[in-house]
């Protein structure tokens, strides 16, 4: 099976598990801190994805949100999985969540898929082969000013200097007030890639939050960096993301860098 077909097939299978349990009472528990929760659906989706990968690529390494690292293969090639990104939305009946699976080598993404099972939207990318949504090629927005830009913003309180992050937003609010916080990092990156969002700014992320979305945006013509303008390294356990089209990215980076100095 071609990599594209395999990735989309396992994402769709995991998405069906999630969809079948939507609006059904779920068992959940707190993980590392209050508000950081996992349900039996996260775990069932993860098991399905990991089992499929192990069957097809038995020597490959896997990094998954719920199970951590596994596998006996070369550590430079890693499957990075978020079996249900947006668990809090899912628990509350808010239809904004997804399955996200990325493949990276030495911290650099090579391929990825993000699947929204409620809206049946399959975002797929492979390095050098473009970004796609349900078989149609996608690209980032062509907006060149911040005035009307819709920007997704968020942070993780246990990892981010909230005072500084709020300063970023205060500075940006002089140009735009169209801020959104969606609750799924992976889908936010997918929405940047297809032009539904103009930009996305978040700190305190994990590799599985953005493993598929980083390459999706780049292949859609966008720019992805941290708050200092450096490329993202998916081996980093604490990731910042600042992403948009090239014009807006430069403006946003200048705003953020101005606060950091």
N, C-alpha and C positions, 0 to 999 in steps of 0.2 A: 504494500500500500504506500502511495506517495505520502511524504511528510504532511503536505497540505491537507490531504484527505484524512489522514490519521488524526491530526490535531483537531480538525473540525468535528470528526466523528466522536472523539472522546469528550470534547466540550459539549456537544449536543446531548450525549448520553448523560453526562453529569447534570446538565441543565434540566433534563427531563425528571431526574430525581428531585431536584429543587422545586420544579414546577408542580409535581404531583403532591408535594407536602405544603404548598402555599395555602394560606388561610386554614391550615389544620393546626390544632394545638401542638406545640413543640416543647420538648424538654431542652432546657438550656442551663448552662453553668458559667460562672465567672472564671476568666483565665488569670491573667497577670495582675489586673487591677479592676476596680469597679467600672462598669461600662464596657469592658473588654470581654465580650461574651462569645460562647460557641454553642451551637445546637447539635442535636443528633443528625440534622440534615447536612451541616458542614462536614461532619465526620463520615456520613454515608457517601457524599459526593467525593470527598477526598479519597476514600478507600477505592471507589470505582476508578477514578483517574489513575491512582498509583498502581492498581492491579493491572490496568491496561498497559501502562508504560512498562512495568516489569515484564509483562508477557512479550511485548514487542521488542523492548530494548533491555534485556535482563542485566546488563552490566553497567547501565547508566546511573548516574547520581541524581538524586531528587532532593529538592528543598521545598517543603510545604508548610503552610501557615500552622496547621494543627499538629503535624507530626515531626516537624523539624527536618533534619537531614537524614537521608538513607541511601543505600546503594553501595556498590563496591567498585564502580567504574572510575575512570579518570576524573579527578575533581574539577578539571577545567571545563568540562561540559556538564551543564546542570539543567535539569527541568525544574522550573520554579512555578509553584502552583498556589493559587488562592482558590479553593474549591467553592467558596461562597463569599464574594466580596460585597459588603453591604449587609452584613448579618443583622444589624440593628434595624435597618429599613425592612428587611425580610420579616423580622419578628413583629414589627408594627403594622405590617400589611401595606407598606409603601412600595410600589412596583419599580424600584430602582436598585437592582443588584445583578450580579453576573458571576460567571465562571471565568477565571483568567489563568492561562497557561503560557509560560514563556520558556524559551530555550536560550541559554547564554553560554558563552565560552570565555573564560578569563574575565568575567564581569561585563562582557559586551553582548547585547542581545543579538540573536541570529534569526529567531522566528517567534511568532506568538499568535495567540487567538484569545479573543474576548467574546463571550456569548451571553446575550441577554435573553433568557428563555421566555420571559413574559411577552416581549415584543418580537420574538424570533429574529433577533438581529445578530448576525455572525460577522464580527470584525476579524480579519485575518491579515497577516503580513509575514513576509520572508525577506531577508536582506537582499536588496537589489531587484526585488520583484514587485515593489509597490505596496500600497495599502488598499484593502478591499472591504466592502460591506455588502454581504449577500450577493457576491459575484460582480458588483459594480465598483469601479475604481473610485477612491475618495481622495480629497485633498483638504488641507487646512484652509481657513478663511483668507480673504484678501483684504481685510480691514487694515487701514494704515494709520488710524488715530485711536486714542484711548477714549475719546469722548463718548462713543456709543458702544464700547466694548463690553461684552458680557464675560465676566471673569469668575471662575470657580476658585474659592479660597477655603482653606481649612488648615488645621494644625492638630497635633496630638499632644495633649496637655502635659503628659509625663516626659516628653522628649524635647519640647520646643520652648524657647524663651518667649513667653506669651507677650511680654511688654514690647519686645522688639518687633514681633510679628504684627501686633496691633499698630505699631508705628508705621510699618510697611503699608497697611491698609489705610491708615489715616493719610499718608502721603499720596497714595493712589486715589483716594476719594476726592482729591482736588481736581482730578480729571474725569473720573467716572464713579457712579454709585451703583452700577449694575453688578453687584456681587451675589454669588450663589454658593451655598454649601450643600452638596448633594448626598454625601454619605457613602460614596463608592469611588475610590481613587481610580480603579481600573476603568470604570465607565466614564469618568470625567476625562481621562486621557483619550478614550475612544471618541468622545464628543468633540474634543479639540481636533482630532485627526479628520473628522468628517465635517468640520466647520460649524457645528451647532454651538460650540463655545469658542470664544475668541482667544481665551488664555486660561491657564490653570497655575495656581500658586499654592504650594503646600509644603510644610515641614514635618519631620518626625515619621516618615514613611518607612515601611519594610520593603525588601526586594520584591516579595510576591505582590505587593500593591501595584507595581509599575513595570514588572518584567516584560509583559506583553505590550503595554502602552507606549513605552519609550520608542521602540522601533516602529510601531504603528504610526506615531506622529512624525518621526523622521522620514519614513517612506512616503508619508503624505505631504512632505515639503516643509514641515515645521522644524523648529529648533528646540532642543531639550537640554537644559543645564541645571546645576544647582544655583544657589543664591549668589555665588561668586563668579558664575559664568563658566564653571568647569563641567566637562562631560560627566554623566552619571556612571558610577561603578556599581553594578548590581551585587558585588560582594560586600558592599557597605551595609551594615545593619541599621543605619540611621540615615535616611535619604531625604534630601530637599529636592523639590522639583519646581522649576520655573519654565514654562513652555508656551509657545504661541507660534505665529508665523514669524519670519525673520525680522520684519519691520517692528511689530509690536514687542517681540522679545527684546530687542535692543532698548526700546523705551522702558519696558518693565525692569530690565536689569539695571539701567541707569538709575531708576527710582530706588530700587532696593539697595544698590551699592552706595547711593547717597546717604541712606540711613545707617549702613554698616560702618561707614568711616568714622 
